[in-house]
Amino acid sequence: MKFQRVKDLREDHDKLQKDIAEILGISQQYYSEYENGKRTIPIQHLMTLSKYYNVSIDYMVGLSTKKNQKTS
């Protein structure tokens, strides 16, 4: 599964793959494999990215078109 929104969010924030890989504590190559769909992003990394970009995990993985979900 290719994570296009993860790539789009990174580019929208003017970050390099290397920058995000450092935040996640992984190599740039490993992170690149997330964006290209060669690896599935672990939930821990999705949670970190969700907080970093201030968007919902559902939005990042394409399950929602809303960046933030309001909870009651």
Contact map, one row per residue, 1 for C-alpha under 8 A:
111000000000000000000000000000000001110100000000000000000000000000000000
111100000000000000000000000000000111110000000000000000000000000000000000
111111100000000000000000000000000111100000000000000000000001100000000000
011111110000000000000000000000000010000000000000000000000000000000000000
001111111000000000000000000000000000000000000000000000000011110000000000
001111111100000000000000000000000010000000000000000000000001100000000000
001111111110000000000000000000000010000000000000000000000000000000000000
000111111111000000000000000000000000000000000000000000000000000000000000
000011111111100000000000000000000000000000000000000010000000000000000000
000001111111111110010000000000000000000000000000000000000000000000000000
000000111111111100000000000000000000000000000000000000000000000000000000
000000011111111000000000000000000000000000000000000000000000000000000000
000000001111111000000000000000000000000000000000000000000000000000000000
000000000111111100000000000000000000000000000000000000000000000000000000
000000000111111110110000000000000000000000000000000000000000000000000000
000000000110011111110000000000000000000000000000000000000000000000000000
000000000100001111111000000100110000000000000000000000000000000000000000
000000000000000111111100001100100000000000000000000000000000000000000000
000000000000001111111110000000000000000000000000000000000000000000000000
000000000100001111111111000100100000000000000000000000000000000000000000
000000000000000011111111111101100000000000000000000000000000000000000000
000000000000000001111111111100000000000000000000000000000000000000000000
000000000000000000111111110000000000000000000000000000000000000000000000
000000000000000000011111110000000000000000001001000000000000000000000000
000000000000000000001111111000000000000000000000000000000000000000000000
000000000000000000001111111101100000000000000000000000000000000000000000
000000000000000001001100111111100000000000000000000000000000000000000000
000000000000000011011100011111110000000000000000000000000000000000000000
000000000000000000000000001111111000000000000000000000000000000000000000
000000000000000000001000011111111100000000000000000000000000000000000000
000000000000000011011000011111111110000000000000000000000000000000000000
000000000000000010000000000111111111000000000000000000000000000000000000
000000000000000000000000000011111111111000000000000000000000000000000000
011000000000000000000000000001111111111110000000000000000000000000000000
011101100000000000000000000000111111110000000000000000000000000000000000
111000000000000000000000000000011111111000000000000000000000000000000000
111000000000000000000000000000001111111100000000000000000000000000000000
110000000000000000000000000000001111111100000000000000000000000000000000
000000000000000000000000000000001101111110000000000000000000000000000000
100000000000000000000000000000000100111111000000000000000000000000000000
000000000000000000000000000000000100001111101100000000000000000000000000
000000000000000000000000000000000000000111111100000000000000000000000000
000000000000000000000000000000000000000011111110000000000000000000000000
000000000000000000000000000000000000000001111111000000000000000000000000
000000000000000000000001000000000000000011111111100000000000000000000000
000000000000000000000000000000000000000011111111110000001000000000000000
000000000000000000000000000000000000000000111111111000001000000000000000
000000000000000000000001000000000000000000011111111100000000000000000000
000000000000000000000000000000000000000000001111111111000000000000000000
000000000000000000000000000000000000000000000111111111111001000000000000
000000000000000000000000000000000000000000000011111111100000000000000000
000000000000000000000000000000000000000000000001111111000000000000000000
000000001000000000000000000000000000000000000000111111100000000000000000
000000000000000000000000000000000000000000000000111111110000000000010000
000000000000000000000000000000000000000000000000011011111011000000110000
000000000000000000000000000000000000000000000000010001111111000001111000
000000000000000000000000000000000000000000000110010000111111100000000000
000000000000000000000000000000000000000000000000000000011111111100000000
000010000000000000000000000000000000000000000000000000111111111111110000
001011000000000000000000000000000000000000000000010000111111111000100000
001011000000000000000000000000000000000000000000000000001111111100000000
000010000000000000000000000000000000000000000000000000000111111110000000
000000000000000000000000000000000000000000000000000000000111111110000000
000000000000000000000000000000000000000000000000000000000110111111100000
000000000000000000000000000000000000000000000000000000000010011111100000
000000000000000000000000000000000000000000000000000000010010000111111000
000000000000000000000000000000000000000000000000000000110011000111111000
000000000000000000000000000000000000000000000000000001110010000001111100
000000000000000000000000000000000000000000000000000000010000000001111110
000000000000000000000000000000000000000000000000000000000000000000011111
000000000000000000000000000000000000000000000000000000000000000000001111
000000000000000000000000000000000000000000000000000000000000000000000111
